[in-house]
Amino acid sequence: MTISTLILFFIFSLIILFSTIGYGLLTVKLLRSEKLNFNYGLIGILGLFSLSIISSYTHLLFSHNYIHNLTIILLGLLCLAILNKNFFKETKYTFIIFIFLFISILMAKTNEDFGYYHLPNSLQFAEQKLQFGLGNLNHGFKHISSLFMIMSLNYLPLFNFYLFNLTNLLFLTFFITFLLFEIYFKNKKNLNLSNILLSFLLILFLTKFARLAEFGSDLSGQIIISMFIFYLLEFFYNEKISQVEKIYYLKISLILITFAVTLKFISVIYSSFYLMFFLVVKNKNFFFLNLIKSNFLIFIFAPLAIFIFLNFSATGCLIYPVKTLCFSEKFDWAVSSDVISYLNFYYELWAKGGAGPNISVENSEDYIKNINWLPHWFSVYFIGKFSDFLLVAIFLILVFSSFYIKNIFSKKKIFKDVPRIKIFYLHLLLIFFLWFFNFPTLRYAGYIVVFLIIIYPFSVFAAKKIDFSVKENVKKLTIIFIISYSVFLIKNVTRINNELSISKNHHNNFANFPLFWIKDQKYEPIMIDGHKVNLTKGACWGIPSTCVKGSSYLKIKKKNNYIFYIKK
């Protein structure tokens, strides 16, 4: 690849970035909230949310081919031009942040699930319209995520699927923009506690999650959950904001939790935070009426409805893999109840350290009962990934404390200690235990709750001592952020250097700079019941859709111009 390829890669990425912001501005317009002081990081996230809805619904009728995707992009740019005529001025900070983070996408090594189901799923949406029973073809096709729908919109000329990774970079770019805006431009209006939590999240994502390979389909949802928690804190406890702003914060929190659920359904455990609505909020009827009277609820029902339908079309389950919501016996293309039962068992076994690469346990059924799994989980998972993450959180507290040591030991209090804030932490603990005793793997919606369990008590304490309206304290924070970005930069430069050092003869060399490596998977085009599919023995990777891993068990029929895959 040449420098010209790199330039084109950047231009394509930039066009998609601005188009996404355009859809975010359109969403703001539809929410009738354009008069509020908007954070362009939030606008970008709302743009991704809207694109996930558009992509999901158009998939019912069309493949996401070049014409479809270019049309979507051009409409986004048109929205940007109409709704914000000074968009270069307004979006300059997002643009700058994107440039600073762009290094992370260069030869971005894909995660272990990319070739298995992330790429095949996204490619399926790009090359085919809706098909039924995809879950019978490949285990990976059972997993529905709005992330894959957004990724499929980046299927474009010249680069084909090499822009799929860009979606996670957009999540990170908009998130960093959101954090910096809230910390620097709204810190006088935000809760002091919120600012400290946001600061910790910024440091965490720049240092710990510096590589896009770590994102997969997990961290994008955790980004959304982080923003969701911020808006809930502000809604419940911030007395500085007006009732109009509180209504807006409530609406945004509902959109964010909806988005998180469609990205990774397990994020639904965080929706239990709304139980606090009945414990903390005054004038509940006022807020209910404002939600019901507006057209806002369509932003909740539309994505949830299509998410449920896509789950149903792939597996026969309204929410996969919740067995009670499956209709295995009523539709011949639905995934069998035996398979769903086994997979539910296997997912739990995997999460509790009883299955995985080079991991197996005797009597797996007894293993997952009660807390029999805990000693083994501790040895194979806690000592490694979990403990490392704990150490990262503790290290960040120590670094933060060292910069503000005078403030911490000061007798001065600048943050009112609200007893009700303790309720928030108690609810965090509830979510933590719900997560821990059911699916104790960090990637299963655990990163944020574990991080906050550690960070939150310190943040409440620090909020009483550190005043971010003081310039000196803001300068110290800026230094911490610069150091954090330096870590981000060093990790990615090292990664790129290592990848470029791989021999060209090696199977996973990155000779096609700046693009990521794709395994050249062998396949055979075959016909089943008069329908062409591509047969392979391993993971599908970038094989043209529809990719299958076997043919003897499969039956294909066509009805009303839709394909149905039936397991014999």
N, C-alpha and C positions, 0 to 999 in steps of 0.2 A: 504494500500500500504506500501511497505517496502523501506528501504534505497536502496536496489538493484534496485527497480523501478526508484527511483530518479537518480541513476547512469546511468541506461540505457536511461532514458529520456534525460539526459545531453549529452551522447555519440551520440544518434540519432540526437540531435539538432546540435551538433558540426560537424557531418558528413555532414549534409545538408548545414551548413554554408560554409565549405570548398568546397563542390561541387558547390555551387553558385558562389564562387570566381573563380572557374575553368571556368565556363561559361563566367564570366566577362573578364577573360584573353583571352578567345577565341574571344570574341567580339572586344577587343582591337586589336588582331591580324588581324581580318577581316577589321577593320577600318584603318589598316596600320599605326598605331600611337604609336607603342610600344617603339619607341625611346624617346618619351616625358616622363617627370618625372611624373609618375602616382601615383595618390592618391588611396590607396586600398579601401577607402570608396566609391569612384566613381566606381572602378572596381566591387565592390559588387553590387552596384545599377545597373550597366550595366548587371551583371549576372542575376539579378531579371528580368530586361527588356527582355533579351534573353529567359529566362525560360517562361515568359508570352507568347512570340511568339511561342516557341516550343509547349507549353502546348495547346495553342489555335488551332494550326494546327493538332496536333495528335488527338485532341478531335473529329475531323471530321471522323476519322476512328476507334478509339479505346477508350475504357473506361480507366481511369487512375487508373488501378488496381495495385496490389502489383508488378507484373512483370514489367509493364510499368514504374512505378515510381522508382523501384530499378535500372532498366536499365538507366534511366535518371540520377540518382544520381551517379552511377558508371562511366558514361561517363564524368560527371563533374569533378570527382576526377581524372580521367585519363587526362583530359585537364590540371588540376592543376599540376599534376606530370610532364607532358611533357613540358608545357609552362613556368613553374617556378620550377626548380629542387631544389631551396633553399626556398621552399614556407614557411617552418616554420620560417625562418629568416625574410622573407619579410612580412609575415602576422601576426607576433607576436603581433603587436599593436592592430589589429582587434580582435585577439584571446583574449587579455587581456580585451579590452573594452566589448566584448561579455560576458566574465565571470562576470564583474562588473555589467552588465545589466541583467544577467540571472535571478536574483531574481524576476524581473517583470513578468516573464511568469509562475512562480510557482502559481498554483491555480488561474491563471489570470481570474478574473471574466469577463464573456462575456458581450458585450453591448446588449442593448434592441432589436436590430435587428438581433442578432446572430441566435437565434432559429427560427426567422420569415423567413429570407431569406439568410443570409450569410452561415450558415451551410448547409441548404438544397441545395442551389445552388452549393456549393463546393462538396457536397456529390453526387449530380447529375452528375457532371463531372467525379468524381472518379469512380462511379459505372455504368455509361451508356455512350455510345458514343453519338454523336449528335442526338438530337430529335427536331422535328419541332412543333411549336405552344405551347411551354411550358408556355408562358404568359397567356394561357387560363386556366391553372391549379391553379395558385396562383399569387397574385399580385407581390410577391417577385421575381418570375421567370422572370418577365419582365425586371429586372435590370441586365444588363450585365457589369461586371467589370473584367479586367485582374487580379485583386487581387484574385478573386475566382478561377481563372484558376491556379494561382501559389499555392494557398492553397491546391488545389486538388492533387498537386504533393507530398504533405506531408502525403498522405494516405498510411500508412506503416504498416507492421506486428507488432503485440503486442500492438501498440498504436492506430491503426485505424485512427480516425479523431482527436485524441487528440493533434496532432502536427499542426493542422490548425492555431492556434494562433501564432505559431512560425514565420509565414510570416511577421507579423507586427513587431515582435522583430528584425527580420533581417533588415527591413527598418530602424528602430531606430539605430541599431548597426552600420550599414554602414553609416548612416547620421552623427552620433557622430564621427566616424572615419574620415569621410570627413572633418568635421568642425575642428577637432583638427589638422589634417594634414595641412590644409590651414592656420590656425592661427599660428601654431608653426614652421612649416618647410618651408613655402613659404611666410611668412609675409613680407619679404623684397621685394618680387616681386609683390605681390598683391597690389591693391589700399588700402590705409589706411582706406578708407571708407568701402571697402569690409570686411576687418578684423573686424571692429567694428560691422557691421551688422551680420556677422557670429557669433561673440561673443554673441550678444543678442539672436540669434536663439538657440545657444547652451544652454544658461541659461533658455530660455523659455521652450524648450523640456525636460530638466531635472527636472524642477520645476513644471510647469503647466501640462504637459502631461506625468506624471511619471507612469501612470497606463495604461496598454494595453487595458482595457475596454473602454478607451476614444478614441481609434483609430478607431475602426469600419472599414468602407471603405472610410473614409474621410481624416484622417490625413496622411496616406501613400501618397496620392496625394499631400497634402500640403507640405510634405517633399520634394517631387520631384520639386514642384514649387519653393521652397526656393533655391534649387540648380540651377534651371533654371535662376532665377533672378541674382544669383551670377555670372554665366557665361556670362549673357548679360551685366552686369555692366563692367566686365573685358573686354569683346569684344568691347564695345562702347567707353570706356574711359581710359583704361590702356595703356599708351604709353611705358611702360617698357617691354612689351612682343613683340616678333617678329611677322611677318606676318604669319609664319607657325603656331605659337601658336594661333593666332587670328582665323585662319581657323578651327583649332581644337576646339576652344571654341565655335565657331558658330555651328559646327557639333554637339557637345555635347548638346548645348542648344536646338537644333531641336529634338534630340533624347529624351531629358528630357520632353519637352512639349508634344511630341507624347505619351510618356509613361503616363504622367499625364492625358491626355485626355482619354486613354483607361482604366485608373483606375477610373476616375470620369469625365464624359463628360463635366460637367459644368466648368472644368478647362480650357476649350477652350477659355474662356474670356481673359486669360493671353496671348494667342497667338497674341493679338493686339499689344503687345510690339514690334513686328517686323515692325510696321509702322515707328518706330524710325530709322529703317535701312535706310530709304530714306531721313531722316532728318539729321542724324548724320554722317553716314559712308561715307568715301571717297573711291574711287576705287571700286564702287559697282560691276562693271563688273568682276573684278578680283575675288571677292568672289563667284559670281554666277557661273563662269566658273569652279572654283575649286569644287564646289558642284556637278555640272552636270557631270563633267568628271570622277568622282570617282564612285565606287560601293556603295557609301554611301546611296543614295536615297532608296535603298532596305530596309534600317533600318527604313525608314519613311513609305513607301508604304505597306510593309508586315504587320506590326501590325495594321495599319489603315484599310487595306482591310479585315483582318479577324475579326476585331472588328465590322465593318459594317455588315459583313455577319452573325456573331453571333447575333447581334441585329435583323437582318432580320429573321433569323431562329426562334427566340423566339417570335417575335411580328408581323412580317410582315412590320416593319419599318426599314429603313436604319439606322436611328439614333432615338432611342426611347427617349422621346415621341414627337418628332417633327412631327406634323401631316402632314405637306406638303410632308414629306418623307416616308409616310406610304402607303401601298397598301392593305388596309383592304378589298376592294371590289373585288380584283383580285385573292385572295387565300383564300380557305375555312378555313384554319388553322390560318389565321392572326387574331390578336386582332381587334375587331370591332371599327369603327371610333367613335361611340358613347362613348365607354369606354375610348378611347384615349382622346377625347374632355373633358370628365368629369375629368379624371385624371390630365390633364394639368391644369384645373381650380382648382382642389383640391390641387395640389402641390403648386400653387401660393398662395392659401388661407392659407395653412399650413405655408409656409415661412413667410407670413405677419401677423402671429399670430392669424388667424381667425379659425384655426382648430387644433386639437391635443387632448391628454388626458385631459379630464375635461375642454376643451375649445370649445365654440361654439358662433357664432355671428348671429344676426338677419339679414336677407337680405344679404347673403354672396356675391351676385353679385354686389350690390352697394358698399359693404365693400371694395373690392379690386380695385375699380375704382379710378383713380387719386391718391391722397394721403389720402383718407378717412380712410385707415387702420392705419395711423401713430400713432394717439393717443392711440389706443388699443394696437398696437404693442409695444409702449413705456412702457405701464403698465404691459404687460404680458411677454415681452421678454427683453427689454432693462434693466428694473429694475430687475436684476437677472443675467442671463448669459452674456449679452452684456456688462453691466456696470462692472461686475466682471473681464471680460477680459481686459477692458480698465484700470482698477485699477492695474491689474497685470503688464501691459506694463509700466504704470507710475511709479510703485514701482521699476521695474527693472532699469529704468532711474535714479531714486533717489539713488539706491544702487550703480550703476555704477559711478555716479557722486561723491558719498562720497569717493570712493577709489581714484579718480583722481582729487580731488578738487583743488590741487595746479596747475595741468596742465590746468584745465579749466579756471582758473583765470589768467593764464600766458598770456603775450602779444606776446609770440613767436608763429609763424605760421609754421607748417611743412607740410601742405597739400595745394596744389595749388587749389584755388577756381575756378573750371571750370564752367562757366555759363551754359554750356550744361547739367550739372548734374541736373539742375532745370527742364529740359525737362522730365527727368526720373520721377521726383516727380509729375509733371503735368499729366503724363500718369498713374501713380499710382492712382491719384485722379479720372481720367476718369474710370478706372477699378472699383474703389470703388463705384462711383455713378451708374455705370452699374449694379454692384452686388446689391447695396442697394435698388434701385427702382424696382428690379425684383425678387430677392430671398434673402431678408435680414436675413438669418440665418447663423450663423458662420460656421456650419458644411458644408454648401453648398459653399465650396471654399472661405469662407470669413476670416478664421483665419489669413492667411498670409497678405492679403491686408490691413486688419484693423490694424494688428500689425505694418506693415511697414509705414502706414500713420502716426502713432504716433512716431515710432522710427526713421524714416529716417531723419527728420529735425535735431533732436538732434545728430544723427550719423554724418551728414555732419559737424555740428559745432564741435563735439568732434574730428573728423578726422584732423581738423586744429591744434588741441592742443596736442594730445597724440601720441607720437612716439613709436611704438611697436618694434623698433629696440633697444630700451633702455632696459637693463635687468631688471631694477627696475619695469618698467611698465608691463613687461611680468610676473614678480613674482606676482604683484597685481592681474593680470588677472587669474593666476593659483589659487590664494586664492579664488577668486570669483567662479571659476569652482568647486573647492573642496567643497565649501559651497553648491553650487547648487546640486552636486552629493549627499551630505549628506541629503538634502531635499528629493531627489529621493529615497534614501535608507530608510529614516524614514517613508515616505509615504507607501512604499511597505511592510516594516516590520510590520507597524501598520495594513495594509490591511490583511496580512497573519494571524496575531495574531487574528484579528476579525473573520476571516473565520474559523479558527481552534476552536474558542470559540462557534460556532454554535452547538446546540445540534444535536446528530446523528439522532434523531427522526425527526428533521426538514427536510422539503422536499428539501431544497437547501443546505444541509450541504456539506462540502468538505472533506468527509471521505476518498475519493479516492486520497489523497495527492500523488504526486504534481499536479494532473490533475484538470482541471476545471469541474464545475458541469454541467450536462446535464439533462434536464427534461425527465423523463421516460414517454414519450407521448404514449398514447394508440392508436392503429390503427387496422384496419381490412383488410386483403388481400381480394380483390375482382377481378372479371373478367369483363372487358368491351370489347365487340366485340372480344372476344378471347384473350385479352391481360391482363396480371396481373398488377394491381396497388395496392397501399396501401392507404386506406381511413382513414382519421382522421377528427376530428371536430375542432381542434385548429391549432396552429402553428406546422410545420412539425418536427422541431428539428432534432434529429438523426434517424428518421424513414427511413428504407431502401428505396431507390428510385425505382420507381417514386412515390412520395407522392402526393395525391390529396385531396381536401377538399370537394368534392362533386362528384356524379356520374350521377345524372339524366340529367344534362345539357351536358354531355360529350359523344363524339363519337371518336373512335380511329381507324385509318387505318394504314396499312403498305404498303409501296411502295418502290421498289428497296432496300429493307432491311433497310429502315429508318422508324421510328415511327412518325406519325402525330396526334396531339391532336386537335380536332375540337369541337368548342362550338356550340351546337345545336341552 
